[in-house]
Amino acid sequence: MSQEFDILSHITACLPSLRVSEKKVATLVHDDIDFVTEASIGEIARRAEVSDATVTRFARAVGCRNVRDLKTRLTRALAAGRRFIQEANEEDGLGVIYDTAAQTLSLNRELMEQADVEGAVAMLDDARQILVFGAGGGSTVMAQEMQFRLVRLGYAISAYPQALLPRMVASTLEPEDVVVTLSVTGYTPEIVEAAELARQYGARVLAITAVGSPLADTANIVLPLAARETDYIYFPSSSRYAMMAAIDMLALGLALRHRDRTRDKLRRLKITLDAHRGGDNRQPLGD
């Protein structure tokens, strides 16, 4: 059994095989997890109307060494956030999507107005090559998004959205190279370690991440992100809107630095796409 297994899920899975008295303890856990994490064996037994031995038996039946281990795992479940245990109030689907996106963008705009965006753009423009590191769902997609944005502007850029590849690539870099690291939290070990490795070999690092995070501490320049997550866990993370906006700012800044070159490349791209798919001349460029 993994040391990090989710005890609440495991209790639910074990429920059919538990004795009737043990099921009473399981019900108490789900009804009042705070009480169980703090109470003694005797107090748990009295509240569940079972014997002390039943409480101990229950702990072992659900994969724990003893009652203390059970309570430790329940405390970890609480630490992950009560919103993952208790049902939040129902939200209006359309409203929460658009309102949260707007609020997230507004919050991050205020942060970005204080950031060194011009310095980040200059760093990218001066790079021999640009490498984008990201891991996980949102950062993986955004790493590829940044590659798609900048390659059409004529930049040598590659995205490495895997755990091991960033480390491998970081060890090959030179001082003329720039690494862009993406992480909403700034705590993803693979990305932090790859950034540190890149710095050891002289490469410059631009981090789009949370201020004060380990990843931010490794970077030459930080474009700050602030996540605005609600208790409604069914809603996808809104932080990806802020990360995409930061990437779009960088792409716009680079495009404006070389207007003639950018215009030529985008026109060539537009002609190629229109010849392939047809339609009017207001269709987006490959999006």
Buried (B, 14 or more C-beta within 10 A) or exposed (E): EEEEBBBBEBBEEBBEEBEEBBBBBBEBBEEBBEEBBEBEBEBBBBBBEBBBEBBBBBBBBBBBEEBEBBBBBBBBBBEEEEEEEEEBEEBEEEEBBEBBBEBBBEBBEEBBEEBBBEEBBBBBBEBEBBBBBBBBEBBBBBBBBBBBBBBBBBBEBEBBBBBEBBBEBBEEBEEEBBBBBBBBBBEBEBBBBBBBBBBEEEBBBBBBBBBEBBBBBBBBBBBBBBBBBBBBEEBEBBBBBBBBBBBEBBBBBBBEBBEEEBEEBBEEBBEEBEEEEEEEEEEEEEE
